[in-house]
Amino acid sequence: MTILSKLKIDEKDIVVRLPYRAGLWISQSDETGGTAADDAEMTALNNIMEGFTSEIFGSEDVQHIMAETMKERQRWPEWGADLQDVPDEAMQAVDILALHCDPKELSAFKHRLYEIGEAVAMAFCEVDEAPKEPGFFAKLLGLGRGANGGAASISDKERKALNMLAAALNIETT
């Protein structure tokens, strides 16, 4: 029995759509870079989520959630609405999962959500001073020019959104 089978339909929907919505929210937090940035960030979002479905990364529950998120890919356009609700939904998802899984699994879910957001933020360099050649993380995600792959490529707006996400998930970041 997976964690998702323990949830009510509306609870499952919040938990399953959150990985996509969190990544998209970070992407949309800074519109600098135009279509090139959007494309790079969507590639990163897709690639990291696919990676989380193919590897357990220490949490079978997270793998099941990510697999369901990818399975529901046809709903992504619908899930792109009302992104300002993502921090509240993150808190709801944490509360829901806290009732149904052990603290280690919950921690893994929260950290994977943050990692998704961070990967998306690093996918395109919206900061003028940052290098324009792709860095290690960007290359790993299959991104090209314009991607830096390091913290220097995270804009102030993206950093603010990441901090809001971390606060909503009640996690500390480095």
LINSUL-V660234 format. One record per residue. N is the residue number from 0. PSI is psi as a letter, one per 40 degrees, with the letter a starting at -180 (999 if undefined). D_CENTER is the distance of its C-alpha to the mean C-alpha in Angstrom with 1 decimal. Layout:
BEGIN
n->N psi->PSI d_center->D_CENTER
n->N psi->PSI d_center->D_CENTER
END
This chain:
BEGIN
n->0 psi->h d_center->25.0
n->1 psi->i d_center->21.2
n->2 psi->d d_center->19.3
n->3 psi->d d_center->18.6
n->4 psi->e d_center->22.4
n->5 psi->e d_center->23.0
n->6 psi->i d_center->21.2
n->7 psi->i d_center->22.8
n->8 psi->d d_center->21.7
n->9 psi->d d_center->20.2
n->10 psi->d d_center->18.4
n->11 psi->d d_center->17.0
n->12 psi->d d_center->15.8
n->13 psi->d d_center->13.9
n->14 psi->d d_center->12.2
n->15 psi->d d_center->11.7
n->16 psi->e d_center->10.3
n->17 psi->d d_center->7.8
n->18 psi->d d_center->4.9
n->19 psi->d d_center->6.0
n->20 psi->d d_center->7.1
n->21 psi->d d_center->4.7
n->22 psi->d d_center->3.5
n->23 psi->d d_center->7.3
n->24 psi->d d_center->8.4
n->25 psi->d d_center->7.7
n->26 psi->d d_center->9.4
n->27 psi->e d_center->12.1
n->28 psi->d d_center->12.8
n->29 psi->h d_center->15.0
n->30 psi->e d_center->17.1
n->31 psi->i d_center->19.0
n->32 psi->e d_center->19.4
n->33 psi->a d_center->19.8
n->34 psi->d d_center->19.3
n->35 psi->d d_center->18.9
n->36 psi->d d_center->15.9
n->37 psi->d d_center->14.4
n->38 psi->d d_center->15.3
n->39 psi->d d_center->14.0
n->40 psi->d d_center->10.6
n->41 psi->d d_center->10.6
n->42 psi->d d_center->12.1
n->43 psi->d d_center->9.5
n->44 psi->d d_center->6.7
n->45 psi->d d_center->9.6
n->46 psi->d d_center->10.9
n->47 psi->d d_center->8.3
n->48 psi->d d_center->7.9
n->49 psi->d d_center->11.6
n->50 psi->d d_center->12.1
n->51 psi->d d_center->10.8
n->52 psi->d d_center->13.2
n->53 psi->e d_center->16.0
n->54 psi->i d_center->16.0
n->55 psi->d d_center->16.3
n->56 psi->f d_center->15.0
n->57 psi->e d_center->17.1
n->58 psi->h d_center->16.0
n->59 psi->d d_center->17.5
n->60 psi->d d_center->16.0
n->61 psi->d d_center->12.3
n->62 psi->d d_center->13.6
n->63 psi->d d_center->15.3
n->64 psi->d d_center->12.5
n->65 psi->d d_center->10.4
n->66 psi->d d_center->13.8
n->67 psi->d d_center->14.4
n->68 psi->d d_center->11.3
n->69 psi->d d_center->12.6
n->70 psi->d d_center->16.1
n->71 psi->f d_center->15.5
n->72 psi->d d_center->14.4
n->73 psi->e d_center->17.5
n->74 psi->e d_center->16.2
n->75 psi->d d_center->13.3
n->76 psi->d d_center->15.7
n->77 psi->d d_center->16.7
n->78 psi->e d_center->13.3
n->79 psi->e d_center->13.0
n->80 psi->i d_center->15.7
n->81 psi->f d_center->15.9
n->82 psi->e d_center->12.6
n->83 psi->e d_center->14.5
n->84 psi->e d_center->14.4
n->85 psi->d d_center->10.7
n->86 psi->d d_center->12.0
n->87 psi->d d_center->14.8
n->88 psi->d d_center->13.0
n->89 psi->d d_center->10.9
n->90 psi->d d_center->14.5
n->91 psi->d d_center->15.9
n->92 psi->d d_center->13.7
n->93 psi->d d_center->14.6
n->94 psi->d d_center->18.1
n->95 psi->d d_center->18.2
n->96 psi->d d_center->17.1
n->97 psi->d d_center->19.3
n->98 psi->e d_center->22.2
n->99 psi->e d_center->21.6
n->100 psi->i d_center->20.3
n->101 psi->i d_center->21.4
n->102 psi->d d_center->20.0
n->103 psi->d d_center->18.9
n->104 psi->d d_center->16.7
n->105 psi->d d_center->15.3
n->106 psi->d d_center->14.6
n->107 psi->d d_center->12.9
n->108 psi->d d_center->10.5
n->109 psi->d d_center->9.9
n->110 psi->d d_center->9.5
n->111 psi->d d_center->7.2
n->112 psi->d d_center->4.6
n->113 psi->d d_center->5.9
n->114 psi->d d_center->6.1
n->115 psi->d d_center->3.0
n->116 psi->d d_center->3.9
n->117 psi->d d_center->7.1
n->118 psi->d d_center->7.4
n->119 psi->d d_center->7.0
n->120 psi->d d_center->9.4
n->121 psi->e d_center->11.6
n->122 psi->d d_center->12.0
n->123 psi->h d_center->14.8
n->124 psi->g d_center->17.4
n->125 psi->e d_center->18.2
n->126 psi->h d_center->20.4
n->127 psi->d d_center->23.9
n->128 psi->e d_center->25.0
n->129 psi->i d_center->22.4
n->130 psi->i d_center->23.5
n->131 psi->e d_center->23.1
n->132 psi->i d_center->23.1
n->133 psi->i d_center->20.0
n->134 psi->a d_center->19.3
n->135 psi->d d_center->18.8
n->136 psi->d d_center->14.9
n->137 psi->d d_center->15.2
n->138 psi->d d_center->18.0
n->139 psi->d d_center->16.2
n->140 psi->e d_center->13.6
n->141 psi->f d_center->16.6
n->142 psi->i d_center->16.5
n->143 psi->a d_center->19.8
n->144 psi->i d_center->21.6
n->145 psi->e d_center->19.9
n->146 psi->h d_center->17.1
n->147 psi->d d_center->17.8
n->148 psi->e d_center->15.3
n->149 psi->i d_center->16.2
n->150 psi->d d_center->15.8
n->151 psi->d d_center->18.6
n->152 psi->e d_center->16.6
n->153 psi->h d_center->14.3
n->154 psi->i d_center->16.3
n->155 psi->d d_center->17.5
n->156 psi->d d_center->15.7
n->157 psi->d d_center->12.3
n->158 psi->d d_center->13.5
n->159 psi->d d_center->14.7
n->160 psi->d d_center->11.5
n->161 psi->d d_center->9.8
n->162 psi->d d_center->13.0
n->163 psi->d d_center->12.9
n->164 psi->d d_center->9.7
n->165 psi->d d_center->11.3
n->166 psi->d d_center->14.5
n->167 psi->d d_center->13.3
n->168 psi->e d_center->12.1
n->169 psi->f d_center->15.3
n->170 psi->i d_center->14.3
n->171 psi->i d_center->16.0
n->172 psi->i d_center->14.5
n->173 psi->999 d_center->16.8
END
